[in-house]
Every structure is written in C-alpha cells, then in structure tokens.
Amino acid sequence: MNFKELTVSTIIKSITRTDNLFKGNYTLDPYQNCSFGCIYCDSSYEKTIIVKSNALDVLRKELPLIEKGRIIIGSVHDPYQEIENTFKLTHKILDYLQSYDFPIHILTKSIDVINDVSLLDKFSDVVVTFTLITTNEQISSIIESNAPSPMKRLETMKKIQKHGIKTGIALIPIIPFLTDVNLEEDIKLIKEYNAEYLLYRHLELKGDQKGIFYEFINNNFKEKMRLFEYLFDDHFLPNSIYINKIDAKIKKICKKYEIPNMIEFT
C-alpha cells in the first residue's frame, strides 16, 4: 500500500440521523482507505492510504464549536491500521480529546489499540468495539487476510476490558453462506471472552464493490456464486426473507448466551 499526506478542511462530521448501532453523534476518521483491504469493504480496491496530516490542527478549531456528544473514531476507515505506527494521528487526536473529555467509541480490527490503553484510561466514557466477520480462523484468513486473527482480537479485547473500559464485538458484515453458518459458535466464544455486547450488520454490496466481491467469490468459493446472485439480485442488501431469518437467529442466540445485541449505557 502507498500513502499520501493531504490537508483537510474539516475532520468531525455530525451524524444527522439517530445512530442505534454505535450510539454516536459525530464521526472522525484520521485516515482514508485502509491497508487491511478486506474484500467486502469498498476500501479494498483503493491502493493509496490518505493521511489527513493536519487533522489535529483542524480538530483544535472544530471541537470547541460543537456540543458535547459521542465521537466515533474509525467509523469507516480503521484508526489503528499500520500507518498509525508512523504518523500517530489517532494517538494525538485521543490525547487532545481527553482534555475535553468527550465520550468516544473506537471501532477497529487492529490489536494495536492496546498501545493507547493508558490514554483511554483518562476518559470518563470510552467504548472500544472490535470488528470480526467470524471466529473461524480459516475463513478469516481468506476473506480478511491482512487483518489480525480473530483470536488475537478477542484476546486484545479482554486485555482492554481489564482496564475497566467497555468493550464488545461487532460481527460486521454477516456474509451469507460463509460466516452465517457459524453464528452460534461465534457468539458462544465471544461471550466466553467477556464481550459486553454484540453488534452486527448485514453485508452491503454497493456500486463497483459488488463486481469486485463477486469476482472474489467466483475465484475462492465458486460453488456459492449462484447463491449470492440470487440472494442479492438487483439490490445492495440480501433479500428481506434472509435478513429477517438471520436477525431472528442472532437474537435467539444472544438471549441464550445472555449477551446484549446493543450497547447499553448505565
């Protein structure tokens, strides 16, 4: 992956609709595109990581002008991808945010978030969500080969939780015929690692991403190609029958293992 430093005019974006999944009011992405290159993500075909080099300077101007609310860090592009080790933008942003004590929610696949745990301890309200597609190491290694293994993510989640930080898992996305077949095993293991909640979202294939994903499926899981074409047809989401079936299944499993399928704040 290549990278390019660019200056931006704004760094915080308001969430205009109610965010029932991540419970945020604002989003903040220090980087654009992602070196994890997961095939289901629309960043998977972007080969250049944009580093928002003036992000901290812009944040200093914007933060005093907004009402206090939860900031989702890494809403689209991972804030702890490899380039963070060089530029430390996420670290610098967190250091500044804690002085204002804005509530934050970090979304990441990376185990490197543990490097900032002493900084996260300074926030009075912080949530860290690790995203997985499955706990099956073989499937994960094919679909998200550049990301840390599922077990390493679960282990890092547990370490962070020992600091009194609220942590959980997002099964995002649920991939039909590949990751939806192991939902009970996944959720049982996630509970064993003390996740405080489990979030999920269905696979979306918008625009050019559908063709890229279909090519991947055809090359790696050719026997499932027709199933995907039928399920998605002319839509970017699976059909409603499938969605309702999976929704009901996840709720039933979560109830069985006593894990909320939403973030609960006291």
WOURVEN-V157548 format. One record per pair of residues at least 12 apart in sequence whose ideal C-beta (glycine too) atoms are under 7 Angstrom apart, sorted by sequence separation. I is the first residue (numbers start at 1). GAP is how many residues later the second one is. If there is no record, write none. Layout:
BEGIN
{{I	GAP} {I	GAP}}
END
This chain:
BEGIN
{{14	12} {15	12} {137	12} {13	13} {33	13} {137	13} {12	14} {13	14} {35	14} {137	14} {214	14} {33	15} {113	15} {135	15} {171	15} {12	16} {33	16} {134	16} {11	17} {33	17} {73	17} {31	18} {32	18} {132	18} {31	19} {104	19} {31	20} {31	21} {98	21} {109	21} {132	21} {169	21} {30	22} {94	22} {101	22} {103	22} {104	22} {105	22} {106	22} {107	22} {108	22} {109	22} {101	23} {130	23} {95	24} {98	24} {105	24} {107	24} {30	25} {91	25} {94	25} {98	25} {71	26} {169	26} {174	26} {79	27} {130	27} {168	27} {171	27} {176	27} {205	27} {80	28} {84	28} {91	28} {167	28} {168	28} {172	28} {173	28} {174	28} {175	28} {79	29} {81	29} {167	29} {168	29} {169	29} {170	29} {171	29} {172	29} {173	29} {174	29} {78	30} {80	30} {166	30} {168	30} {170	30} {173	30} {206	30} {71	31} {73	31} {78	31} {168	31} {173	31} {205	31} {51	32} {74	32} {75	32} {78	32} {80	32} {128	32} {204	32} {70	33} {71	33} {72	33} {73	33} {74	33} {80	33} {161	33} {204	33} {1	34} {43	34} {49	34} {55	34} {59	34} {68	34} {70	34} {74	34} {70	35} {72	35} {158	35} {202	35} {203	35} {51	36} {56	36} {60	36} {157	36} {158	36} {202	36} {52	37} {56	37} {59	37} {63	37} {111	37} {128	37} {132	37} {51	38} {55	38} {109	38} {110	38} {133	38} {157	38} {109	39} {126	39} {127	39} {128	39} {129	39} {130	39} {131	39} {132	39} {139	39} {154	39} {56	40} {129	40} {133	40} {139	40} {11	41} {111	41} {129	41} {131	41} {202	41} {36	42} {111	42} {114	42} {121	42} {133	42} {26	43} {28	43} {34	43} {113	43} {117	43} {178	43} {4	44} {6	44} {8	44} {11	44} {25	44} {33	44} {34	44} {109	44} {2	45} {3	45} {25	45} {26	45} {27	45} {28	45} {29	45} {32	45} {36	45} {111	45} {114	45} {120	45} {134	45} {1	46} {2	46} {3	46} {4	46} {5	46} {6	46} {7	46} {8	46} {24	46} {26	46} {29	46} {31	46} {35	46} {114	46} {117	46} {133	46} {136	46} {4	47} {6	47} {7	47} {8	47} {11	47} {12	47} {23	47} {24	47} {29	47} {34	47} {35	47} {177	47} {1	48} {3	48} {5	48} {10	48} {11	48} {24	48} {27	48} {29	48} {31	48} {35	48} {134	48} {30	49} {8	50} {12	50} {22	50} {31	50} {135	50} {177	50} {200	50} {11	51} {135	51} {10	52} {31	52} {134	52} {176	52} {12	54} {135	54} {176	55} {198	56} {31	58} {30	59} {30	60} {198	61} {176	62} {197	62} {199	62} {30	63} {197	63} {198	63} {195	64} {28	65} {197	65} {176	66} {180	66} {183	66} {187	66} {191	66} {197	66} {183	67} {187	67} {197	67} {191	68} {184	69} {188	69} {190	69} {129	70} {183	70} {187	70} {174	72} {187	72} {36	73} {142	78} {3	80} {24	81} {23	82} {22	83} {168	95} {40	103} {39	104} {38	105} {38	106} {36	108} {37	109} {38	109} {36	110} {35	111} {36	111} {40	133} {40	135} {127	136} {40	163} {42	164} {42	167} {45	167} {44	168} {40	173} {39	174} {39	177} {21	178} {21	180} {23	240}}
END
